Amino acid sequence: MTMQFGSATEFSNKCGVTLMNTPTGRVVAEVMGAKEGVELTEYPSMIRVDGVNRLNFDYEELTDALGSDFDGSIFEEISSTHYGRMVHLDDQTILFASPEDAAEYIGFDLKVD
């Protein structure tokens, strides 16, 4: 059987985000690309950041790398599309491949009554 257009239905355990290929986006991508299980794909105007299970954009780490403040508003400014469950916290943005892994952050109760 031939699959077309990436129509595989099994769970990939991946999540990702597209960053603008700007000086800030490039530094963020380089920091994330140095982490285990993270893959970067560069295009002329954007950089794909794909990870296994979870991507954690730690604002303090990114502030140190940039030499200037990094927070959720800057993350929103340099990012466009994403896949996986995205959770914004005061000190980080986390992407989860599995919505169940994000349940504690989004107040989703996994218990069946």
N, CA, C and O of each residue as an XYZ file, in Angstrom:
452
protein
N       0.840     -1.185      0.000
C       0.000      0.000      0.000
C       0.884      1.248      0.000
O       1.829      1.338      0.785
N       0.591      2.185     -0.853
C       1.357      3.413     -0.965
C       0.659      4.539     -0.212
O      -0.532      4.788     -0.398
N       1.430      5.215      0.646
C       0.873      6.363      1.372
C       1.180      7.623      0.598
O       2.289      7.797      0.091
N       0.190      8.511      0.505
C       0.397      9.774     -0.184
C       0.248     10.926      0.789
O      -0.526     10.857      1.744
N       0.990     11.972      0.534
C       0.877     13.215      1.278
C       1.073     13.043      2.778
O       0.436     13.747      3.561
N       1.934     12.128      3.198
C       2.213     11.973      4.614
C       1.004     11.577      5.422
O       0.812     12.080      6.529
N       0.202     10.707      4.907
C      -1.051     10.359      5.567
C      -0.915      9.257      6.612
O      -1.911      8.621      6.959
N       0.278      9.017      7.118
C       0.472      8.021      8.174
C      -0.348      8.434      9.399
O      -0.409      9.616      9.739
N      -0.962      7.480     10.044
C      -1.839      7.787     11.168
C      -1.251      7.412     12.516
O      -1.881      7.658     13.545
N      -0.062      6.824     12.540
C       0.521      6.484     13.833
C       1.073      7.736     14.521
O       1.393      8.727     13.864
N       1.178      7.676     15.839
C       1.644      8.790     16.665
C       3.125      9.032     16.416
O       3.927      8.110     16.564
N       3.503     10.237     16.046
C       4.897     10.545     15.705
C       5.748     10.892     16.921
O       6.973     10.795     16.857
N       5.127     11.293     18.020
C       5.821     11.751     19.221
C       6.727     12.947     18.921
O       7.780     13.106     19.540
N       6.315     13.781     17.973
C       7.089     14.968     17.615
C       6.224     16.216     17.761
O       4.997     16.166     17.683
N       6.904     17.326     17.975
C       6.263     18.626     18.011
C       7.244     19.624     17.414
O       8.438     19.342     17.310
N       6.740     20.789     17.024
C       7.653     21.740     16.417
C       7.046     23.103     16.214
O       5.848     23.316     16.397
N       7.913     24.021     15.827
C       7.519     25.403     15.600
C       8.351     25.969     14.450
O       9.482     25.541     14.217
N       7.782     26.921     13.748
C       8.497     27.638     12.700
C       8.876     29.012     13.236
O       8.018     29.762     13.701
N      10.168     29.338     13.170
C      10.663     30.634     13.607
C      11.048     31.472     12.399
O      11.492     30.944     11.380
N      10.877     32.776     12.521
C      11.338     33.677     11.469
C      12.862     33.633     11.423
O      13.513     33.559     12.465
N      13.424     33.677     10.238
C      14.884     33.673     10.080
C      15.392     35.109     10.206
O      15.790     35.744      9.230
N      15.361     35.590     11.450
C      15.846     36.922     11.816
C      17.019     36.713     12.763
O      17.271     35.579     13.171
N      17.745     37.767     13.128
C      18.822     37.563     14.105
C      18.335     36.902     15.404
O      19.007     36.014     15.928
N      17.193     37.319     15.921
C      16.669     36.714     17.142
C      16.228     35.277     16.888
O      16.551     34.382     17.669
N      15.500     35.052     15.813
C      15.043     33.699     15.482
C      16.202     32.745     15.286
O      16.130     31.584     15.691
N      17.265     33.220     14.671
C      18.440     32.376     14.428
C      19.104     31.967     15.747
O      19.480     30.806     15.907
N      19.252     32.895     16.688
C      19.857     32.563     17.982
C      18.981     31.561     18.727
O      19.488     30.588     19.285
N      17.670     31.791     18.741
C      16.761     30.856     19.408
C      16.879     29.470     18.774
O      16.948     28.467     19.484
N      16.903     29.411     17.456
C      17.036     28.123     16.764
C      18.356     27.448     17.113
O      18.385     26.236     17.330
N      19.441     28.199     17.169
C      20.744     27.613     17.504
C      20.760     27.051     18.918
O      21.318     25.978     19.149
N      20.154     27.761     19.869
C      20.071     27.262     21.246
C      19.262     25.965     21.277
O      19.668     24.984     21.899
N      18.123     25.973     20.604
C      17.269     24.783     20.606
C      17.916     23.631     19.845
O      17.790     22.474     20.247
N      18.608     23.937     18.748
C      19.243     22.901     17.934
C      20.366     22.180     18.645
O      20.735     21.072     18.258
N      20.917     22.794     19.682
C      21.987     22.158     20.457
C      21.446     21.136     21.453
O      22.218     20.402     22.071
N      20.131     21.086     21.610
C      19.529     20.160     22.572
C      19.317     18.788     21.938
O      19.096     18.667     20.733
N      19.389     17.774     22.768
C      19.204     16.397     22.296
C      17.796     16.198     21.747
O      16.816     16.642     22.345
N      17.708     15.526     20.603
C      16.421     15.203     20.003
C      15.781     16.335     19.226
O      14.632     16.217     18.798
N      16.512     17.443     19.032
C      15.970     18.590     18.311
C      16.651     18.687     16.948
O      17.871     18.576     16.833
N      15.837     18.893     15.931
C      16.340     18.985     14.556
C      15.943     20.337     13.969
O      14.804     20.778     14.117
N      16.885     20.983     13.308
C      16.618     22.246     12.631
C      16.586     22.034     11.127
O      17.386     21.276     10.577
N      15.653     22.712     10.469
C      15.596     22.727      9.013
C      15.516     24.191      8.604
O      14.565     24.887      8.958
N      16.508     24.655      7.862
C      16.578     26.064      7.496
C      16.048     26.299      6.088
O      16.333     25.544      5.159
N      15.270     27.369      5.959
C      14.745     27.857      4.697
C      15.136     29.333      4.597
O      15.568     29.915      5.592
N      14.997     29.946      3.431
C      15.423     31.348      3.313
C      14.774     32.290      4.333
O      15.449     33.167      4.873
N      13.498     32.125      4.599
C      12.834     33.078      5.488
C      12.374     32.485      6.818
O      11.795     33.195      7.640
N      12.624     31.183      7.043
C      12.180     30.572      8.289
C      13.084     29.416      8.684
O      13.851     28.888      7.879
N      12.967     29.044      9.943
C      13.721     27.916     10.480
C      12.736     27.018     11.218
O      12.041     27.463     12.132
N      12.681     25.745     10.812
C      11.834     24.767     11.506
C      12.626     24.205     12.677
O      13.791     23.836     12.533
N      11.979     24.143     13.838
C      12.554     23.532     15.029
C      11.624     22.383     15.392
O      10.492     22.608     15.820
N      12.099     21.155     15.223
C      11.294     19.965     15.504
C      11.955     19.159     16.611
O      13.175     18.997     16.631
N      11.144     18.658     17.525
C      11.681     17.896     18.643
C      10.882     16.646     18.924
O       9.738     16.501     18.491
N      11.501     15.760     19.649
C      10.869     14.517     20.065
C      10.256     14.737     21.440
O      10.937     15.196     22.357
N       8.998     14.420     21.586
C       8.226     14.460     22.827
C       7.921     15.872     23.320
O       6.759     16.197     23.567
N       8.949     16.720     23.469
C       8.732     18.032     24.084
C       9.822     19.011     23.651
O      10.987     18.640     23.508
N       9.429     20.247     23.448
C      10.369     21.347     23.218
C      10.161     22.355     24.333
O       9.035     22.790     24.577
N      11.230     22.727     25.009
C      11.140     23.673     26.112
C      11.968     24.913     25.763
O      13.198     24.861     25.726
N      11.282     26.017     25.509
C      11.929     27.292     25.228
C      12.040     28.044     26.554
O      11.107     28.729     26.971
N      13.183     27.907     27.203
C      13.426     28.513     28.516
C      13.857     29.960     28.318
O      14.897     30.225     27.715
N      13.060     30.895     28.824
C      13.313     32.311     28.577
C      14.624     32.799     29.181
O      15.295     33.641     28.584
N      15.000     32.298     30.337
C      16.269     32.718     30.947
C      17.451     32.274     30.085
O      18.383     33.042     29.848
N      17.401     31.034     29.624
C      18.455     30.509     28.747
C      18.540     31.326     27.461
O      19.634     31.633     26.988
N      17.394     31.673     26.902
C      17.379     32.434     25.654
C      17.808     33.881     25.878
O      18.459     34.470     25.015
N      17.453     34.456     27.016
C      17.915     35.803     27.370
C      19.435     35.829     27.443
O      20.068     36.746     26.920
N      20.024     34.822     28.092
C      21.491     34.739     28.196
C      22.130     34.633     26.820
O      23.131     35.296     26.551
N      21.564     33.807     25.949
C      22.140     33.614     24.619
C      22.030     34.872     23.755
O      22.934     35.179     22.978
N      20.923     35.591     23.895
C      20.695     36.789     23.092
C      21.407     38.021     23.638
O      21.745     38.938     22.889
N      21.630     38.033     24.944
C      22.200     39.221     25.564
C      21.176     40.313     25.770
O      21.533     41.453     26.069
N      19.898     39.977     25.612
C      18.799     40.917     25.861
C      17.582     40.099     26.299
O      17.531     38.885     26.102
N      16.613     40.780     26.891
C      15.452     40.081     27.436
C      14.700     39.280     26.374
O      14.493     39.738     25.251
N      14.301     38.075     26.764
C      13.464     37.225     25.928
C      12.294     36.788     26.779
O      12.475     36.344     27.913
N      11.073     36.914     26.227
C       9.880     36.495     26.952
C       8.838     35.977     25.966
O       9.113     35.825     24.776
N       7.654     35.712     26.475
C       6.593     35.153     25.643
C       6.181     36.043     24.490
O       5.815     35.545     23.426
N       6.234     37.353     24.682
C       5.839     38.245     23.590
C       6.851     38.188     22.447
O       6.468     38.272     21.280
N       8.122     38.046     22.766
C       9.140     37.920     21.720
C       9.005     36.567     21.034
O       9.154     36.470     19.816
N       8.720     35.513     21.817
C       8.492     34.200     21.212
C       7.353     34.282     20.196
O       7.470     33.763     19.086
N       6.258     34.932     20.574
C       5.111     35.071     19.663
C       5.484     35.877     18.424
O       4.995     35.602     17.328
N       6.338     36.860     18.595
C       6.747     37.714     17.483
C       7.573     36.950     16.446
O       7.418     37.181     15.247
N       8.448     36.041     16.894
C       9.346     35.348     15.957
C       8.811     34.012     15.478
O       9.397     33.405     14.583
N       7.710     33.538     16.053
C       7.180     32.226     15.652
C       5.915     32.391     14.827
O       5.196     33.383     14.944
N       5.666     31.399     13.998
C       4.420     31.427     13.231
C       3.668     30.124     13.496
O       2.941     30.031     14.485
N       3.821     29.141     12.659
C       3.061     27.916     12.836
C       3.726     26.995     13.855
O       4.925     27.092     14.117
N       2.926     26.110     14.416
C       3.455     25.089     15.324
C       2.571     23.859     15.243
O       1.431     23.927     14.783
N       3.104     22.737     15.693
C       2.283     21.550     15.868
C       2.627     20.930     17.205
O       3.768     20.992     17.662
N       1.638     20.340     17.817
C       1.739     19.881     19.189
C       0.996     20.857     20.082
O       0.581     21.925     19.631
N       0.828     20.500     21.325
C       0.136     21.356     22.293
C       1.116     22.389     22.829
O       2.148     22.026     23.392
N       0.805     23.679     22.662
C       1.689     24.756     23.116
C       1.153     25.335     24.419
O      -0.028     25.661     24.534
N       2.047     25.456     25.397
C       1.694     26.029     26.696
C       2.650     27.181     26.985
O       3.867     26.998     26.999
N       2.090     28.372     27.216
C       2.894     29.537     27.577
C       2.845     29.717     29.091
O       1.765     29.802     29.676
N       4.005     29.774     29.718
C       4.128     30.066     31.142
C       4.907     31.368     31.290
O       5.392     31.910     30.297
N       5.032     31.870     32.495
C       5.759     33.120     32.707
C       7.225     33.026     32.317
O       7.805     34.005     31.847
N       7.831     31.858     32.507
C       9.272     31.716     32.301
C       9.668     30.805     31.148
O      10.855     30.576     30.916
N       8.688     30.286     30.427
C       8.998     29.368     29.327
C       7.777     29.114     28.462
O       6.641     29.342     28.878
N       8.032     28.642     27.257
C       6.991     28.108     26.383
C       7.360     26.662     26.134
O       8.508     26.357     25.813
N       6.387     25.764     26.282
C       6.631     24.339     26.108
C       5.693     23.816     25.022
O       4.503     24.131     25.006
N       6.244     23.020     24.125
C       5.426     22.307     23.153
C       5.480     20.832     23.494
O       6.552     20.283     23.751
N       4.326     20.196     23.495
C       4.212     18.778     23.805
C       3.709     18.026     22.588
O       2.785     18.481     21.914
N       4.305     16.883     22.303
C       3.829     16.039     21.214
C       2.489     15.416     21.578
O       1.619     15.263     20.721
N       2.321     15.060     22.838
C       1.111     14.388     23.302
C       0.272     15.333     24.163
O       0.787     15.887     25.134
N      -0.998     15.529     23.836
C      -1.853     16.382     24.671
C      -1.946     15.875     26.108
O      -2.117     16.670     27.033
N      -1.836     14.591     26.301
C      -1.889     14.024     27.659
C      -0.725     14.530     28.509
O      -0.885     14.743     29.711
N       0.439     14.724     27.897
C       1.593     15.228     28.635
C       1.400     16.685     29.053
O       2.007     17.137     30.024
N       0.568     17.411     28.335
C       0.301     18.812     28.651
C      -0.859     18.976     29.629
O      -1.134     20.092     30.072
N      -1.538     17.893     29.972
C      -2.772     17.955     30.756
C      -2.618     18.741     32.053
O      -3.491     19.540     32.391
N      -1.526     18.529     32.786
C      -1.357     19.216     34.071
C      -1.206     20.726     33.900
O      -1.540     21.486     34.809
N      -0.709     21.167     32.747
C      -0.491     22.585     32.510
C      -1.754     23.299     32.037
O      -1.915     24.499     32.258
N      -2.650     22.553     31.385
C      -3.840     23.184     30.798
C      -5.119     22.882     31.581
O      -6.213     23.275     31.175
N      -4.969     22.178     32.710
C      -6.122     21.889     33.552
C      -7.054     20.851     32.978
O      -8.246     20.846     33.284
N      -6.528     19.975     32.153
C      -7.330     18.922     31.541
C      -7.285     17.695     32.433
O      -6.204     17.209     32.766
N      -8.444     17.192     32.822
C      -8.540     16.036     33.707
C      -8.594     14.767     32.865
O      -9.520     14.573     32.077
N      -7.599     13.908     33.036
C      -7.532     12.674     32.257
C      -8.347     11.536     32.853
O      -8.438     10.463     32.256
N      -8.941     11.752     34.019
C      -9.712     10.700     34.678
C     -11.054     10.505     34.003
O     -11.721     11.470     33.630
N     -11.443      9.250     33.850
C     -12.748      8.930     33.300
C     -13.683      8.701     34.474
O     -13.391      7.886     35.350
N     -14.801      9.407     34.503
C     -15.763      9.245     35.599
C     -16.763      8.156     35.317
O     -17.640      7.895     36.141
